[in-house]
Amino acid sequence: MSIKHRITPQKADYSSPRWARNQHIQSLLATVKLRRRFVQNQAKAMLGASQEVIVESVDGIKLQSFYAQSSVDAPLVILIHGWEGSHQSLYLLSSASTLYKNGYNVIRLNLRDHGDSHHLNQELFHSNRLDEVIHAVKHIQTQYQPSQLFLTGFSLGGNFALRVANQAHKHNINLAKTIAICPALDPKDILVKLETGLSLYIKYFMYKWKRSLRKKQQLFPHLYDIEESLQTDSMRQLTEELVSFYGDYDSINAYFDGYDITGDYLQELKGETSILLAKDDPIIDYRAIYDLPSKSNIHYFLSEYGGHCGFIKNHKLHSWLDDFLLAQLNINQS
């Protein structure tokens, strides 16, 4: 049975400056170095309070995180970056700083092989390593026992957040709310958009991915000999080779199916959830949300502008995403 067009997204309360209504300007400003000084200045208090915490997950797996405590009894927000991002990604720093200043404790959780965590685990990261993220969130809940636990993810981190939320009830994870910003929905479609869109995006991701893989190879030379594979400029070819050799997948499509959350995947999601997408996102096709289930606990927000995790709102390069997150969390505080 088709569930297409069952949902009616709410219009996101975001007003883009006229000079920032280009999808590429928005997307690039989310990570551009020009913005780093402003964001780091804004985040000084949160960064000063942050301590590295290695989170023990399932089967001895370790994930790197950074914890900043605003107050002992404050609600706790776990934030997960996008692919080849980290705890230092500007969108994550900006949001974490805003939440910290407004009384939330925050944990910036790195996925495997992101940030400075390549040495913690021998096996390579891939997007179907969901169990370790579920158990990391469970461990964080047990360790800190927050008054309320929130989970927020951006891009691929948004995909992980939604998949964790989808299984939270099976693992006794008590999420007050999950918020996914520009989440990866259909991996096959994302690859096509990267291959056929502005070449800058695929070059950017390939550069960062290859750098990460070379770092892994240097740390574990007895396990990885992938320099020949790294000579390609094709993301599709490199993905196919790595998931075949190191991921135990018969095909790239079998791998993509593992973290495709379109269709009925989220039908069993029980907790309060908000999903935000932009119509002009050059990487995520917003129309995929019309294939997601209509449930009273899942709230969909759609913006005309914003690009991919951009949503820049003024000439100081502040992001409206911080306002959105704070508003969504504060709903649960009222």
Buried (B, 14 or more C-beta within 10 A) or exposed (E): EEBEEEBEBEEBEBEBEEEBBBBBBBBBBBBEEEBBEBBBEBBEEBBEBBEEBEBEBEEEBBBBBBBBBBEEEBBBBBBBBBBBBBBBBBBBBBBBBBBBBBEBBBBBBBBBBBBEBBEBBEBBBBBBBBBBBBBBBBBBBEEBEBEBBBBBBBBBBBBBBBBBBBBBBEEEBEBBBBBBBBBBBBBBBBBEBBEEBBEEBBEBBBEBBBEBBBBBBEBBEEEBEBEEBBEBEEBBEBBBBBBBBBBEBEEBEBBBEBBBBBBEBBEEBBBBBBBBBBBBBBBBBBEBBBBBBEBEEBBBBBBEBBBBBBBBBEEEBBBBBBBBBBEBBEEEEE
